[in-house]
């Protein structure tokens, strides 16, 4: 079976529900609108499902002009995708160990989110002056191992509020293997949305992604610069916000490595404004 893109997903608000796409536009910073917003608490600290699994029930959507935010029992919140002014004050925000800048989206959004989360919080979008880069050590290490095509990738890679890199790829065959292991224990299968990928590949063998340098398309490439260490978030049912003990226990039993419990790979893109679509064939490049 040829390797191809099975599905595409973005997460406009960090740690909230996914938006699924038949087609999506690639930018160096991630799929269009991916993790361009973040929710912070009353002290300005980022909020994620790790501490607040109820965030899975915050369901963003996009139309031509707005980010639409739906929450059970709450009125629809509309945020302009293209604000009339970029002169808003920059609000400092930290994403793990990285400091960046946000722009506050105003009191209406804050009040709705605060009521739903039952605590003070604000919605920020990436500020025009933000300049956050992925881990240079991982990118430089990848460049050293892949000199023959490293020149395709810009030296500076900026992105929004994603954890550490602009893209996360997963492999459907790896999930199928995990679900076979869960079934052998009498446990229910889990969907891929537990792992919150941007791009799901099909046509690979289980865990082939561990050994790929990246993938090539006719008009661009993705460099797979780091295997993704997983936190407990895959244990959160994305439909209900309920926390379970699987698939974490099963992953820990067979995917524990020096760098953590691994599932999926983080990536950077070589070009802006390229359209991806589900079903698109890609060329998988295995490392040396």
C-alpha positions in Angstrom: 0.0 0.0 0.0 1.4 3.4 -1.0 1.9 5.9 1.8 -0.6 8.7 1.9 -2.3 11.3 4.1 -5.3 9.7 5.8 -6.6 12.8 7.7 -5.8 16.4 8.6 -6.6 18.2 11.9 -6.0 21.6 13.4 -6.6 22.9 16.9 -7.3 26.6 16.7 -7.4 27.0 20.5 -4.6 25.2 22.2 -5.8 22.1 24.2 -9.4 22.4 23.0 -11.2 20.2 20.4 -10.0 19.6 16.9 -11.2 20.9 13.6 -11.1 18.1 11.0 -10.2 19.0 7.4 -10.5 17.4 3.9 -8.0 20.0 2.8 -5.7 22.3 4.7 -3.1 24.9 4.0 0.4 24.4 5.2 2.4 27.3 6.8 5.8 27.2 8.4 4.0 28.0 11.7 1.6 25.0 11.3 -1.6 24.2 9.5 -3.7 27.4 8.9 -5.0 28.7 12.3 -3.5 25.8 14.2 -2.8 26.8 17.9 -3.2 30.5 17.2 -5.2 31.0 20.4 -4.5 30.0 24.0 -6.5 30.1 27.2 -4.8 31.5 30.3 -5.9 31.5 33.9 -6.3 34.5 36.2 -2.6 34.7 36.7 -1.8 34.5 33.0 -0.7 30.9 33.0 -1.5 28.7 30.1 -4.3 26.2 30.7 -4.3 22.7 29.1 -6.3 19.5 29.3 -3.5 18.1 31.4 -4.9 20.0 34.4 -8.4 20.9 32.9 -9.8 18.0 30.9 -13.1 19.9 30.6 -11.3 21.9 27.9 -11.9 19.0 25.5 -15.6 20.2 25.4 -14.6 23.6 24.1 -15.2 23.1 20.4 -13.8 25.7 18.0 -14.9 26.0 14.4 -13.9 28.3 11.5 -15.9 30.2 8.9 -14.6 32.7 6.4 -14.4 35.5 8.9 -14.6 34.1 12.4 -13.3 31.7 15.0 -16.5 30.2 16.4 -16.3 28.9 20.0 -19.0 26.5 21.1 -19.3 25.2 24.7 -22.1 23.1 26.2 -24.7 25.3 27.8 -23.1 28.6 26.6 -23.8 31.1 23.9 -21.7 31.0 20.7 -18.6 33.2 20.9 -17.4 34.8 17.7 -13.8 36.1 17.2 -12.8 38.0 14.1 -10.0 36.1 12.2 -8.7 39.4 10.8 -8.8 42.1 13.5 -9.0 45.7 12.2 -5.9 46.7 14.1 -2.6 45.0 15.0 -1.7 47.6 17.6 -3.1 45.7 20.6 -0.9 45.5 23.7 1.3 42.4 23.8 0.6 40.2 26.7 3.5 37.9 27.9 2.6 34.2 28.0 4.8 31.2 28.7 4.3 27.9 26.8 6.2 25.4 28.9 9.8 26.9 29.0 9.3 29.3 26.1 8.2 32.9 26.5 6.1 34.4 23.8 3.4 37.1 23.3 -0.4 37.1 23.0 -3.1 39.5 22.2 -6.2 39.6 24.5 -9.4 38.8 22.6 -11.6 40.9 25.0 -14.0 40.6 27.8 -16.9 38.8 26.0 -14.8 35.8 25.2 -13.2 35.9 28.7 -16.5 36.0 30.4 -17.9 33.1 28.4 -14.8 30.9 29.0 -14.6 31.8 32.6 -18.2 30.8 33.2 -17.7 27.5 31.4 -14.4 26.7 33.2 -15.7 28.0 36.5 -12.7 30.2 37.1 -11.2 33.4 35.7 -9.6 33.0 32.3 -8.8 34.9 29.2 -8.4 34.1 25.5 -5.3 35.2 23.8 -4.2 35.0 20.1 -0.7 35.0 18.8 0.5 38.6 18.8 1.9 40.1 15.6 5.3 40.6 17.4 5.6 37.1 18.7 8.7 35.2 17.6 8.8 31.7 19.1 11.0 29.1 17.5 11.1 25.3 17.8 14.0 23.6 19.5 17.2 24.5 17.6 19.1 21.6 18.9 16.7 19.0 17.4 16.5 20.9 14.1 20.3 21.2 13.9 20.7 17.5 14.7 18.2 16.6 11.9 20.1 18.9 9.5 23.4 17.1 10.3 21.9 13.7 9.5 20.0 14.9 6.4 22.3 17.3 4.6 21.1 16.2 1.2 17.8 17.9 1.6 18.2 20.1 4.7 18.6 23.2 2.4 14.9 23.0 1.6 14.1 24.2 5.2 14.3 27.8 6.4 16.9 28.4 9.1 14.3 30.3 11.2 11.1 28.4 11.9 8.5 30.4 13.9 5.2 29.0 15.3 2.3 29.7 17.6 1.1 28.1 20.9 1.8 24.4 20.0 3.8 22.6 22.7 7.2 22.4 20.9 6.9 22.1 17.2 4.5 23.3 14.5 3.5 19.8 13.3 2.7 16.4 14.8 2.4 13.4 12.5 1.0 10.0 13.5 0.7 6.7 11.8 -2.6 4.8 11.6 -0.9 1.4 11.6 0.7 2.3 15.0 -2.7 3.1 16.4 -4.0 -0.2 15.0 -1.2 -2.0 16.8 -2.0 -0.2 20.0 -5.7 -1.1 19.8 -4.8 -4.7 19.2 -2.9 -4.6 22.4 -5.8 -3.0 24.2 -8.2 -5.6 22.8 -5.9 -8.4 24.1 -6.4 -6.9 27.6 -10.1 -6.6 27.2 -10.0 -2.9 26.9 -11.8 -0.7 24.4 -10.0 0.8 21.4 -9.2 4.5 21.3 -9.5 6.8 18.3 -6.6 8.8 16.9 -8.0 12.0 18.3 -6.6 11.0 21.7 -3.1 11.8 20.3 -4.1 15.2 18.7 -2.2 14.9 15.4 -2.1 17.4 12.6 -1.5 14.8 9.9 -2.3 11.1 10.1 -0.4 8.9 7.6 -1.5 5.5 6.2 0.4 2.8 4.3 3.3 2.4 6.8 4.0 -0.5 9.1 3.5 0.1 12.8 6.0 2.6 14.2 7.7 3.1 10.9 7.5 6.8 11.8 10.2 6.3 14.4 12.7 5.7 11.5 11.6 8.3 9.0 13.7 11.4 8.2 10.5 12.9 6.8 8.1 12.9 3.9 8.3 14.5 0.4 5.5 15.9 -1.7 5.8 17.3 -5.2 5.9 20.9 -3.9 7.3 20.6 -0.4 8.7 18.4 2.3 8.3 17.8 6.0 11.3 17.1 8.3 10.6 14.7 11.1 12.9 16.3 13.7 11.8 14.6 17.0 9.8 11.7 18.2 6.9 12.8 20.4 7.0 12.0 24.1 3.5 11.7 25.4 2.0 13.2 28.5 -1.2 11.7 30.1 -3.5 13.6 27.7 -4.2 10.5 25.5 -6.1 9.2 28.5 -8.7 11.9 28.1 -11.8 11.0 26.1 -12.0 13.9 23.6 -15.8 13.5 23.3 -16.6 13.7 27.0 -13.5 15.1 28.8 -13.5 12.0 31.1 -10.0 10.8 32.2 -9.2 7.0 31.9 -6.1 4.9 32.6 -5.8 3.8 29.0 -4.1 3.9 26.6 -1.4 5.2 28.9 -0.8 2.0 30.7 -0.5 0.0 27.5 1.7 2.6 25.9 4.0 2.6 28.9 4.4 -1.2 28.7 5.7 -1.2 25.1 6.6 2.3 24.1 8.8 3.5 27.0 12.1 4.8 25.8 14.9 7.0 27.2 13.1 10.0 25.9 9.8 9.0 27.4 6.6 7.3 26.2 6.7 7.8 22.4 3.9 8.0 19.9 4.1 10.1 16.8 6.7 12.5 15.4 7.2 16.3 15.5 7.9 18.0 12.2 8.7 21.3 10.5 7.6 22.3 6.9 9.8 23.4 4.0 7.3 25.8 2.4 4.3 28.0 3.1 0.9 28.1 1.4 0.8 24.5 0.1 -2.5 22.7 0.1 -2.7 19.2 1.6 -5.6 16.9 1.2 -6.7 13.6 2.5 -5.7 10.8 0.2 -2.6 12.7 -1.2 0.3 10.3 -1.8 3.6 11.1 -0.1 7.1 9.7 -0.4 8.4 8.4 2.9 12.1 9.0 3.5 13.8 6.5 5.9 16.8 7.6 7.8 20.2 6.1 7.4 
